[in-house]
């Protein structure tokens, strides 16, 4: 269960007869309210011009809470450092926002490409790529990795596994798995990678544009976006209107910021063709 749900249940408990106005119930708690009503723990009552949800059976409410929050509803002093602690403290693995470490897939086709740690250990990325298709590392506080060269941040899996077809000049490719995590972004912006040039290659849609803005803001003057001339040719043929329609809020946000030149170029293409383009189209 999320912290919003914990706070909502605490408000119900502390409110008792007063209840919680339905207008103040978070959207994430809709399922909780339905479950509480089903077991007879709460009821709805008119209050002025609106409606409140209040505890109907203290016993049923207590059983419901103890089943989902064995340690109670109070905010624990300890924070959830990882997903295991999230389960122990909150009954919810996702309560841990960051976790103790994070795995990252890497690929390189250039002989001799190696990542080095502060402790002197090295990961022969190119060698492992030739043997197994990829290498992997963990990012954590106790282990920091150094590299100098050109790094591609690739949004989707298929382009990552074939990045050399589109970006043969790149020394190292990192699989972003959609949106970059804060931990990976911290690594890219760290002193250990200060000598690296970063190339963002993702879908040609508002979300990917905003991802590039995030990267560019954290790594100014080191980041570029891969927007070859073929994008303008492929958009009217293979573009998808849903890539814009489903991301209209992000598209609007992009229009209200000082966007990098690559994003400005793509916004003009979006306006012209009314569609976005998946990055896999460049592998056709």
N, C-alpha and C positions, 0 to 999 in steps of 0.2 A: 504493500500500500504506500501511496505517496505521502509527502509531508502535508500537502493540502488536505488530503483525506483525514490525516491525523488531527489537524487543526479543526476541521469541521466537526469531527466526533467530539473533540474536547469542548467546542462551543455548544453542542447539543447537551453534553453532560452538565456543563456549568449553567446552562440556561434553564434546564428542566421545564417548569411551567411557562417560562417566557418564550422558549423556542428560538428557532433561527428563521428569519424571513426567507421565503423561497427565492426571492430576488437576490439574496446574498449567498446562495449555494453555488459553489464553483461547478463548472461543467464537468470536471473530473470526478465529482461526487454524485452524479446522477445515478450511477449503478449502485452506490452505497445506500442511497435513499430508498431505492426500489427493494434492495435486500432487507433493509431495516423494516420497511412496511410489510414485507412478506412474512417475516418472523414475528410481527406484532410488537416490535420494539418502539416504533414511532407512529405518530398519526399526524394528519394535516388538519389545521383549524384556521378559520377565518380570523383575521386581525386587521381591523380598520378596513381599508380598501384592498388589502392584500391577503396573503396566506402565510402561515408559518408551519414549520415542521417541528414538533416537540416530542420529547420522550413520553411514551405511553406506558411502557413497562420497564421499570428500572432493572428488574431481574433479566429480562430478555436482552436489554441493551448491554448489560454487563457481560452476559455470555457472548454476545456478538463481538464486543471489544476484545475480550480475553482470547477469543479464537483467532483474531487477526493481529492483535498487538499483545503478545504474551507478557511483555515487559511494561505494559500500561501506556497511557496516552501522553505522559509528560515528556517534554523534550529532554533527551539524554544529554548529559554533559559531554560525553565522548562523541566525536564525529565519525562518520563511516568512511574509513580510509580506503576500503575496497568493498567488493560485492559481498564477500563473506560477512564483513562487519555490518553491511546494510541489512542482511537477513537477520543477524543477531539483534541489532538495535531497533530496526524499524519493521522487520518482517517483509522487507522489500530490497532485493539485490540492487535495483536501479537507484536506490537512495544514495549510493556512492557515485558521485558525478564523475570522478576521475579514475579511481583505482590505483593500485600500487605500481603497475607497469602496463605497457601497451606493446603489442607485437606489430611489426611493420615489415611488409614484403618489399624486397628490393631486387632489381635486375640490372645487369650490365653485360654488354657484348664486347667491351673493349678489354683486351688482355691487360692484366696487372691492376685493375681497379680494386682497391682495398679500402675498407673502413677500419679505423684504428680507435681504440678506447684509451682513456686516460691512464689505465693500468698497464698499457703496453700490449694488450691483446689485439689481434687483427682478424677481420672477416674478409676472406678473398671472394668478393661478390662475383667477379667475372668468372672465376673458376667454378664456383658453386652453380652459377647460372648455366654454364656449359654442361655440368654434370646432372643437375637436378631441375633446371628450368628457372630457379630463383634462389635467393637467399633470404634469411629473416633475422631480425634483431629485436631485442626488447628495449624500449625506452623507459628508464626509471632513474630515480634520483641518484642512486649509487653507481650508475654506469652511463657515461657520456661518450658519444661517438663523434670522431673528427673526420672531415673530408674536405677536399678542395677540388672543384671542377664544376661541370654543368649538370644540374639535377633537373629532371622532369618530374612534375607532380601530375600523375595520370589518374583521372577520375574513375573510370570504369575498368572492369576486369579484362575484357577481351582486348581493348587497346593496350592495356598494361602488358599483357603477355606477348604482344606484337609491337611494342613501342618502337623498335628499331626500324620498322617499315616506314614510319612517319617522321621519326626523330633520330636518324642514324648518327648525328653529331653529338648526341647527349652521352655523357659519361655514366650516369646513374639514373635509374627510374624508380620512383617511389609510388606504391599503390595507395591512393587516397581513400578508396572505398566510398566514393561519394563526397561528402563534405569532410574537410580536414578537421581532425580533432585538435583541441587546444594544445595537447601535449606534443603532437607532431609539428604544429605551427610554432610552438616555443622552440623546438629543436631547430627548425629551419631558420629561425631568427637569432639563434644562439651564436656565441663567439666561435664555437666549434665549427660552424659552417659559414663563418663570415666571409670567407673567400670564394663562396659558391655563387654561380649565376643560376637563377631559378626560372624554369619554364613551366607555366601552368597550361596543361592540355586537358580540357574537359569538354562536356557538351557545349553547344553554342545556344545557350538559353539563359534566362535571367539568373537562375540560381548559380550556375557556373560562373557567370559574370560577377556576381556578388562574392563568390569564393575567391576569385582573382583579386577583387578589391581588398578582401581581408588579408590575403597574402602580400599584396603590394603595400598596404598600410604598415604591416609588420616588417617588411623587408624592402624599404624604399630604395630605388635605384639598382636593385639586384634582381627584380622580378619582371618577367615579360609574359605575355599570353600568346599562345600559338594560334595565330589566325592567318593561315595561308590564303592566297587569292582564290583557291578552289572552293572555299566556304561560300563565297558569293555565287559561284556557279552551281554548287550542289543544293543550296537552300531551296530554290524554286522547284527542284526535281524531287528531292528526298526529305524536305522539311516537314515538320509536324506542327499544325496550328495549336495542338493541345499543350505543347511545350511553353507557349505564351499564355494561353487561356488559364492553365492550371497554376501559373506563377505570376498572376497579375499584380499581387501586392509587392512582390520583389521587383517586378518591372517598374512599378510606380516609384519605389524607393530609389532605384538606379537613376531615375530622371531628376531626382532632387539632390544628388550629390555631385561633387567634383570628380567625375569618373575618369579613369585613365584613358588614353587615346584608343586602345584596343576595344574598350567597352563602348566608347562613343561610336566607333565604327560599327560594332555589332548592333547597337540600338538603332542606327540608321537602316541596317539590313532588316531588322525586325519590323520596323515601320514600313519598309518597302514591300516585304514579302508576307508579312503577317504570320510568320512561323519561325520556329527554331529548328536546330539541326543536331541530331545525335552525333557524337564524335566518331562512332563506328563508321559513319558514311565516308570518312577519309580513308578507310581501309578497303573500299570497294575497288 
